[in-house]
């Protein structure tokens, strides 16, 4: 395993990069018990998986000139005002359709409903009253300015491994980003570079199973300013350098693995108890998990290789410990 320090971060130590070559090394590098994740508190880190390490930490609503959001909107997204209006429109539709079929919505009040329906002029986006609804929508595929994270490193790794395993492009590397939320407290009274957003998990089995939460980098002024699409890690680097925060470890760790062995990582994560069924605890997740198990046994997949290795090891061990008679009559 190659352990490198991002040279552009020195001496601030914003990002620490670890290049792993095997799933075992990758899983070990993600362990919160390791020296890399120094903290006095449990669950002080959050994790995000990327199927391709070239992906930036840019929220879906801002990625690729807001392409994903534009598919839901009915007007161009040329500035902050148009961007904010589009994000509000999508959330309004999400609330209306969810409510029409009886789905539970977090922090649902008449004030919230009137605000979305009356479309008042906004000075700042997003209002805090919408963050729980925004988090729920983000978790189910609506493009928002939130980034998804998990408190469990191996669950974040599964999303990277699963998408990479299904891709025909086996070049480059997958990765998991680890972010220290504990470092927020070290900034003191200065403006925080990001906000941790949680959503009610009691009525969201997927969010609960995935130990999901979200980050919001900043609120924006609803004006004619151009949309800021700066990736999350770059915004954090700027804030870090501005406030001169130092700590026992970097803000970020980025752990990578060749995409060519993504399926092997996926299988090893299953051995750790992280599967599609445990992350999506419903009947659909069960069936898809069964399909994954079949896939791992095809084309000399990781399950087939593990079985063959187990049989070879067992046979060798058996012959070395059991005395076979040379003569059948012995």
Phi, psi and omega per residue, in radians:
X1 nan 2.235 3.112
X2 -1.638 2.258 -3.122
X3 -2.026 1.977 -3.081
X4 -2.170 2.720 3.070
X5 -1.854 2.250 3.096
X6 -1.022 1.997 -3.036
X7 -1.100 -0.538 -3.128
X8 -1.240 -0.235 -3.120
X9 -1.609 -0.247 -3.075
X10 -1.265 2.297 0.107
X11 -1.680 0.138 -3.057
X12 -1.227 -0.413 3.134
X13 0.981 1.121 3.101
X14 -1.466 -0.738 -3.072
X15 -2.257 2.311 3.028
X16 -2.025 2.176 -3.032
X17 -1.895 2.330 3.071
X18 -2.192 2.133 3.099
X19 -1.769 1.990 -3.141
X20 -1.792 2.702 -3.101
X21 -2.052 -0.167 3.110
X22 -2.355 2.690 3.079
X23 -1.012 -0.644 3.140
X24 -1.090 -0.768 3.097
X25 -1.106 -0.702 -3.113
X26 -1.104 -0.828 -3.140
X27 -1.129 -0.711 3.113
X28 -1.110 -0.655 -3.121
X29 -1.181 -0.360 -3.130
X30 -1.576 -0.126 -3.064
X31 -1.145 2.158 3.099
X32 -1.105 -0.212 3.114
X33 -1.382 -0.209 -3.101
X34 -1.267 2.849 -3.118
X35 -1.142 -0.389 -3.093
X36 -1.148 -0.473 -3.069
X37 -1.895 1.089 -3.127
X38 -1.187 2.271 3.122
X39 -2.895 2.628 3.074
X40 -1.536 -0.173 -3.038
X41 -2.143 2.594 3.027
X42 -1.286 2.722 3.058
X43 0.994 0.646 3.131
X44 -1.501 -0.080 -3.127
X45 -2.117 2.617 3.017
X46 -2.181 2.770 -2.938
X47 -2.354 2.563 3.139
X48 -2.445 2.237 -3.116
X49 -1.688 2.450 3.073
X50 -2.191 2.238 3.108
X51 -1.198 -0.373 3.105
X52 -2.344 2.164 -3.055
X53 -1.162 -0.227 3.107
X54 -1.380 -0.207 3.126
X55 -1.138 2.454 3.103
X56 -1.611 2.836 3.093
X57 -1.486 1.181 -3.135
X58 -2.034 2.225 -3.141
X59 -1.053 2.663 -3.049
X60 -1.027 -0.618 -3.106
X61 -1.220 -0.281 -3.104
X62 -1.949 -0.158 -3.033
X63 -1.296 2.478 3.060
X64 0.902 0.947 3.136
X65 0.983 0.629 3.102
X66 1.076 0.594 -3.079
X67 -1.033 -0.803 -3.105
X68 -1.127 -0.702 3.116
X69 -1.192 -0.652 -3.121
X70 -1.060 -0.465 3.114
X71 -1.159 -0.401 3.122
X72 -1.684 -0.322 -3.017
X73 -1.633 2.882 -3.127
X74 -2.106 0.386 3.092
X75 -2.667 2.789 -3.140
X76 -1.160 2.763 -3.111
X77 -2.059 1.348 -3.008
X78 -1.701 -0.284 -3.098
X79 -2.659 -3.137 -3.093
X80 -1.056 -0.661 -3.115
X81 -1.122 -0.836 -3.137
X82 -1.177 -0.630 3.091
X83 -1.108 -0.836 -3.125
X84 -1.121 -0.705 3.127
X85 -1.100 -0.712 3.126
X86 -1.134 -0.732 3.123
X87 -1.123 -0.665 3.102
X88 -1.176 -0.720 3.138
X89 -1.048 -0.754 -3.118
X90 -1.134 -0.747 3.121
X91 -1.140 -0.650 3.105
X92 -1.085 -0.803 3.116
X93 -1.124 -0.692 3.120
X94 -1.064 -0.782 3.119
X95 -1.113 -0.815 -3.073
X96 -1.093 -0.813 -3.093
X97 -1.224 -0.724 3.106
X98 -1.070 -0.762 -3.132
X99 -1.148 -0.627 -3.091
X100 -1.158 -0.410 3.124
X101 -1.890 0.232 2.980
X102 1.417 0.392 3.107
X103 -1.431 2.501 -3.137
X104 -1.276 2.351 3.130
X105 -2.084 2.404 -3.091
X106 -1.273 2.489 3.062
X107 0.888 0.710 -3.117
X108 -1.376 2.031 3.127
X109 -2.365 2.876 3.073
X110 -1.136 -0.606 3.106
X111 -1.060 -0.784 3.115
X112 -1.089 -0.790 -3.119
X113 -1.100 -0.785 3.136
X114 -1.122 -0.663 -3.137
X115 -1.078 -0.774 -3.136
X116 -1.219 -0.671 -3.094
X117 -1.305 -0.672 -3.076
X118 -1.411 -0.285 3.071
X119 0.918 1.018 3.122
X120 -1.159 2.752 3.087
X121 -1.140 2.386 -3.088
X122 -1.915 2.478 3.004
X123 -1.766 -0.558 -3.119
X124 -2.341 2.478 3.104
X125 -2.337 2.444 -0.076
X126 -1.575 2.643 3.043
X127 -1.214 2.578 -3.084
X128 -1.043 -0.515 -3.111
X129 -1.124 -0.314 -3.088
X130 -1.705 -0.082 -2.963
X131 -1.150 -0.666 3.122
X132 -1.161 -0.729 3.081
X133 -1.125 -0.708 3.118
X134 -1.100 -0.710 3.133
X135 -1.124 -0.729 3.114
X136 -1.104 -0.769 3.138
X137 -1.111 -0.749 3.116
X138 -1.043 -0.729 -3.097
X139 -1.144 -0.373 -3.119
X140 -1.909 0.312 2.960
X141 1.816 0.004 3.072
X142 -1.374 2.266 3.119
X143 -1.234 2.103 3.107
X144 -2.298 -3.128 3.108
X145 -1.603 0.284 3.041
X146 -1.649 2.653 2.999
X147 -1.910 2.371 3.099
X148 -1.407 2.448 3.026
X149 -2.444 2.895 3.033
X150 -2.238 2.569 3.055
X151 -1.382 -0.128 -3.103
X152 -1.959 2.079 -3.055
X153 -1.081 -0.674 -3.088
X154 -1.281 -0.471 3.068
X155 -1.242 -0.662 3.033
X156 -1.129 -0.683 3.140
X157 -1.105 -0.603 -3.137
X158 -1.046 -0.742 -3.113
X159 -1.126 -0.655 3.064
X160 -1.163 -0.804 -3.072
X161 -1.181 -0.752 -3.077
X162 -1.124 -0.812 -3.140
X163 -1.153 -0.720 3.138
X164 -1.165 -0.640 3.141
X165 -1.154 -0.570 -3.122
X166 -1.419 -0.264 -3.087
X167 -1.397 2.558 3.066
X168 -1.404 -0.289 3.110
X169 -1.497 1.895 -3.107
X170 -1.800 0.184 3.116
X171 -1.450 3.060 3.103
X172 1.102 -2.727 -3.019
X173 -2.427 2.673 2.957
X174 -1.657 2.954 -3.112
X175 -2.720 2.798 2.950
X176 -2.189 2.255 3.039
X177 -1.637 2.389 3.049
X178 -2.051 2.271 -3.063
X179 -2.133 2.298 3.106
X180 -1.485 1.899 3.064
X181 -1.425 -0.339 3.104
X182 -1.118 -0.507 -3.109
X183 -1.128 -0.346 3.101
X184 -0.960 -0.728 -3.084
X185 -1.174 -0.325 -3.101
X186 -1.391 -0.199 -3.135
X187 -1.358 -0.341 3.128
X188 1.334 -2.333 -3.068
X189 -1.566 0.015 3.124
X190 -1.205 2.781 3.079
X191 -1.005 2.323 -3.105
X192 -1.320 2.460 -3.140
X193 -1.292 -0.299 3.064
X194 -2.756 2.849 3.117
X195 -2.088 2.353 3.043
X196 -1.478 2.205 -3.108
X197 -1.987 2.250 3.027
X198 -2.011 2.750 3.097
X199 -2.253 2.638 -3.132
X200 -1.012 2.202 -3.129
X201 -1.779 -0.123 -3.103
X202 -1.065 -0.575 -3.120
X203 -1.902 0.242 -3.137
X204 -2.293 1.619 -3.033
X205 -1.118 -0.627 3.133
X206 -1.156 -0.793 3.128
X207 -1.080 -0.710 3.133
X208 -1.139 -0.786 -3.108
X209 -1.166 -0.613 -3.102
X210 -1.519 -0.070 -3.117
X211 0.931 0.832 -3.007
X212 -1.476 2.617 2.986
X213 -2.691 -3.127 -2.974
X214 -2.476 2.802 3.022
X215 -2.173 2.524 3.045
X216 -2.151 2.136 -3.064
X217 -1.264 -0.793 -3.122
X218 -2.937 2.782 2.952
X219 -1.462 2.721 -3.109
X220 -2.093 2.649 3.018
X221 -1.348 2.328 -3.135
X222 -1.484 1.553 -3.094
X223 -2.545 -2.866 -3.075
X224 -1.562 0.177 3.137
X225 -1.123 2.611 3.075
X226 -1.138 2.633 -3.111
X227 -1.226 2.252 3.103
X228 -1.500 2.002 -3.108
X229 -1.936 0.408 -3.131
X230 -1.090 2.271 3.124
X231 -1.027 2.676 -3.070
X232 -1.005 -0.756 -3.099
X233 -1.172 -0.562 3.097
X234 -1.245 -0.706 3.075
X235 -1.076 -0.697 3.140
X236 -1.199 -0.666 3.106
X237 -1.061 -0.744 3.136
X238 -1.083 -0.784 3.131
X239 -1.137 -0.697 -3.142
X240 -1.053 -0.796 -3.118
X241 -1.228 -0.574 -3.140
X242 -1.166 -0.786 -3.059
X243 -1.631 -0.054 3.064
X244 0.934 0.858 3.139
X245 -1.421 2.295 3.043
X246 -2.155 2.582 -3.115
X247 -2.693 -3.095 -3.087
X248 -1.275 -0.231 -3.133
X249 -2.667 2.900 3.120
X250 -1.167 2.895 3.038
X251 -1.150 -0.745 -3.013
X252 -2.090 2.538 2.817
X253 -2.106 2.454 3.048
X254 -2.190 1.975 -3.077
X255 -1.890 2.209 -3.029
X256 -2.084 2.816 3.127
X257 -2.672 2.498 3.096
X258 -1.004 2.334 3.128
X259 -1.115 -0.410 -3.107
X260 -1.085 -0.407 3.136
X261 -1.961 0.466 3.134
X262 -1.073 -0.651 -3.132
X263 -1.177 -0.617 3.070
X264 -1.104 -0.716 3.085
X265 -1.121 -0.737 3.125
X266 -1.014 -0.746 3.137
X267 -1.179 -0.742 3.113
X268 -1.122 -0.595 3.077
X269 -1.156 -0.604 3.071
X270 -1.108 -0.656 3.089
X271 -1.132 -0.436 3.083
X272 -1.515 0.022 3.107
X273 1.579 0.200 3.138
X274 -1.873 1.861 -3.121
X275 -2.343 3.039 3.086
X276 -1.075 -0.604 -3.137
X277 -1.184 -0.652 -3.137
X278 -1.337 -0.436 3.139
X279 -1.567 -0.454 3.087
X280 -2.200 1.359 -2.970
X281 -1.333 1.231 3.026
X282 -2.532 -3.128 -3.077
X283 -1.156 -0.576 3.075
X284 -1.083 -0.766 3.116
X285 -1.091 -0.646 3.116
X286 -1.097 -0.848 -3.103
X287 -1.132 -0.742 3.126
X288 -1.149 -0.592 3.080
X289 -1.149 -0.658 3.064
X290 -1.098 -0.679 3.109
X291 -1.158 -0.668 3.077
X292 -1.060 -0.732 -3.121
X293 -1.082 -0.688 3.094
X294 -1.158 -0.769 -3.116
X295 -1.043 -0.661 -3.124
X296 -1.172 -0.297 3.123
X297 -1.677 -0.040 -3.116
X298 -1.670 2.665 3.040
X299 0.902 0.813 -3.141
X300 0.963 0.773 -3.118
X301 -1.252 3.134 -3.042
X302 -1.097 -0.548 3.124
X303 -1.226 -0.733 3.115
X304 -1.082 -0.788 -3.119
X305 -1.145 -0.624 3.141
X306 -1.189 -0.708 3.120
X307 -1.090 -0.793 -3.134
X308 -1.092 -0.720 3.123
X309 -1.141 -0.695 -3.138
X310 -1.133 -0.752 -3.133
X311 -1.115 -0.786 -3.138
X312 -1.090 -0.760 -3.138
X313 -1.146 -0.720 -3.133
X314 -1.145 -0.736 -3.113
X315 -1.145 -0.746 3.134
X316 -1.117 -0.761 3.140
X317 -1.145 -0.681 -3.110
X318 -1.139 -0.750 -3.118
X319 -1.178 -0.524 -3.094
X320 -1.410 -0.249 -3.074
X321 -2.013 -0.216 -3.107
X322 -1.999 2.297 -3.131
X323 -1.548 2.008 3.090
X324 -1.572 2.293 3.125
X325 -1.161 2.395 3.082
X326 -1.246 -0.522 -3.138
X327 -2.023 2.223 -3.130
X328 -0.957 -0.418 -3.120
X329 -1.469 -0.185 -3.124
X330 -1.200 nan nan
